[in-house]
Amino acid sequence: MAIRTVVWGENIHERINKVVAEIYPEGMHVTIAEALNADDAISAATATLQEAEHGLPQARLDETDVLVWWGHKDHGAVDDEIVERVARRVWEGMGLIVLHSGHFSKIFKRLMGTPCALKWREAGERERIWVVNPGHPIAQGLGDHFVVEYEEMYGEHFSVPEPLETVFISWFQGGEVFRSGMTWRRGLGNIFYFRPGHETYPTYHQAEVRHVLRNAVKWAYNSNNAHKAVHDAPNVPVETALEPIAERGPKLHAPGEEGYR
């Protein structure tokens, strides 16, 4: 069965900015989903901020293998209840790919536990993306680097936790460098952050970028992505212990009572 993927887009700039609308007339989320659907192993649909429950009701998330997230102008408009809903699904094993300015999204900061801040400059600079982990599945099919001719600069320091793996590092014409492709695991969920994708440039039309996105979805996919027991904290009765034990000493909880959270 194809990897069930949802591309979430803020869908604001495409509707209010003429430049962005000309580059992405159907929305950035649609362009990204089209790139993913070019691979028969992926079945990508879209969701946007403006939809009820931001297009992410619980039933839909339960059937999602990988969620791709792009946001920028109005991170604060994302309902906290939806953020927690997505976080729970990541802990259960759903993959998450966060793109470009999504580094400041509520869900990324929630899962990283850090400010996720960085330096930036909007000047249409050349970005050279170096593959520093050529054996990684996300880098398969690429050379040792590729160039995005026009992009927004992101520069270090990027205040995220130490990654599980660094796949890409970017260099910009102004001299800055940036860890532009990193992975983490939270609970059973695989997370990938990929830097390119400023909305006033045609980045998501570029073949190499689209190739990375398809690789990333396949990497982030976890067939065991509905592990609901990750949230459980059962009070295990003495009589069901694997080895015989005698209960001794006082306790706070009655048999079967839930613990404090």
Secondary structure, DSSP 8 states (H G I E B T S, - for coil): --EEEEEEE---HHHH-HHHHHH-TT-HHHHHHHHHHTSTTEEEEEEETTSGGGG--HHHHHT-SEEEEE--TTGGGS-HHHHHHHHHHHHHT-EEEEEGGGGGSHHHHHHH-S----EEEEEEEEEEEEES-TTSGGGTT--SEEEEEEEEEEES-------SEEEEEEEETTS-EEEEEEEEEETTEEEEEE----TTS-GGGSHHHHHHHHHHHHHH--S----GGGG------GGG-SS-----S--SS-TT-----
